């Protein structure tokens, strides 16, 4: 029996203690990972830049799933949602702004 760990509007993360696997439902994708592969996926997502403002909202970001041939193609908003689902806290996409002082004084 799967124990639900976390849910959000895009998916659900659960754990099966009998076979020691994490199950991820995200959008229309479902996959399960053993504990070691799940930890590798979390590390990979942690190492990805949190500054997603450089990506247009329509551009897809490739997220390979560790130890599987699966590659998720996610928008910046979906990537934030996946990170939050896996327990990596991200609030929102921060916009990049330059502060330019045009003063001649």
C-alpha positions as CSV (number, residue, x, y, z in Angstrom):
1,X,0.0,0.0,0.0
2,X,1.3,3.4,-1.0
3,X,1.6,6.1,1.7
4,X,0.9,9.6,0.3
5,X,3.7,11.9,1.3
6,X,2.8,15.1,-0.5
7,X,0.4,16.4,-3.2
8,X,0.0,19.5,-5.2
9,X,-2.1,20.6,-8.1
10,X,0.2,18.8,-10.6
11,X,0.8,15.6,-8.9
12,X,1.3,13.2,-6.0
13,X,4.4,11.7,-4.3
14,X,3.9,8.4,-2.4
15,X,6.0,5.7,-0.9
16,X,5.6,2.0,-0.8
17,X,7.3,0.6,2.3
18,X,6.9,-3.0,1.2
19,X,9.1,-2.6,-1.8
20,X,10.9,0.6,-0.7
21,X,10.0,2.6,-3.7
22,X,8.8,6.2,-4.3
23,X,6.0,6.7,-6.7
24,X,5.6,10.0,-8.6
25,X,2.5,11.0,-10.4
26,X,3.2,14.3,-12.2
27,X,0.9,15.6,-14.9
28,X,0.2,12.6,-17.1
29,X,3.4,10.8,-16.2
30,X,3.7,8.1,-13.5
31,X,7.0,6.5,-12.5
32,X,8.5,4.7,-9.5
33,X,12.0,4.9,-8.2
34,X,13.9,2.9,-5.6
35,X,15.1,5.0,-2.6
36,X,18.7,5.5,-4.0
37,X,17.4,6.7,-7.4
38,X,14.9,9.0,-5.8
39,X,17.7,10.6,-3.7
40,X,19.7,11.0,-6.9
41,X,16.8,12.8,-8.6
42,X,16.4,15.1,-5.6
43,X,20.1,16.0,-5.8
44,X,19.9,16.6,-9.5
45,X,17.0,19.0,-9.0
46,X,18.8,20.7,-6.2
47,X,21.7,21.3,-8.5
48,X,19.6,22.9,-11.1
49,X,19.5,26.6,-11.0
50,X,16.7,28.2,-9.1
51,X,16.8,31.3,-11.4
52,X,14.2,30.3,-13.9
53,X,13.6,33.9,-15.0
54,X,15.9,33.4,-17.9
55,X,13.6,30.9,-19.5
56,X,10.5,32.1,-21.4
57,X,7.3,30.6,-19.8
58,X,6.7,28.6,-23.0
59,X,10.2,27.1,-23.2
60,X,10.6,23.5,-22.0
61,X,13.4,22.5,-19.7
62,X,14.8,18.9,-19.9
63,X,14.8,17.0,-16.6
64,X,16.2,13.5,-16.9
65,X,14.9,11.0,-14.4
66,X,17.9,9.2,-12.7
67,X,18.5,5.6,-13.7
68,X,15.7,5.6,-16.2
69,X,15.5,6.6,-19.9
70,X,12.7,9.0,-19.0
71,X,13.2,12.7,-19.7
72,X,10.6,15.2,-18.5
73,X,10.0,18.3,-20.6
74,X,8.8,20.9,-18.2
75,X,8.0,24.6,-18.3
76,X,9.6,26.7,-15.6
77,X,6.3,26.7,-13.6
78,X,6.1,22.9,-13.9
79,X,9.7,22.5,-12.7
80,X,8.9,24.6,-9.6
81,X,5.8,22.4,-9.0
82,X,7.9,19.2,-9.3
83,X,10.6,20.5,-7.0
84,X,7.9,21.5,-4.4
85,X,6.3,18.0,-4.8
86,X,9.7,16.4,-4.0
87,X,10.2,18.6,-1.0
88,X,12.5,21.2,-2.5
89,X,11.1,24.5,-1.5
90,X,10.7,27.1,-4.2
91,X,8.2,29.9,-4.0
92,X,7.9,31.3,-7.5
93,X,9.9,32.4,-10.5
94,X,11.9,35.5,-9.6
95,X,12.0,38.1,-12.3
96,X,15.4,39.4,-13.3
97,X,15.7,43.2,-13.1
98,X,18.6,45.5,-13.6
99,X,18.9,48.6,-11.6
100,X,20.2,51.3,-13.9
101,X,21.0,54.7,-12.6
102,X,20.8,57.3,-15.4
103,X,21.8,60.2,-13.2
104,X,24.6,62.3,-14.5
105,X,25.4,63.7,-11.0
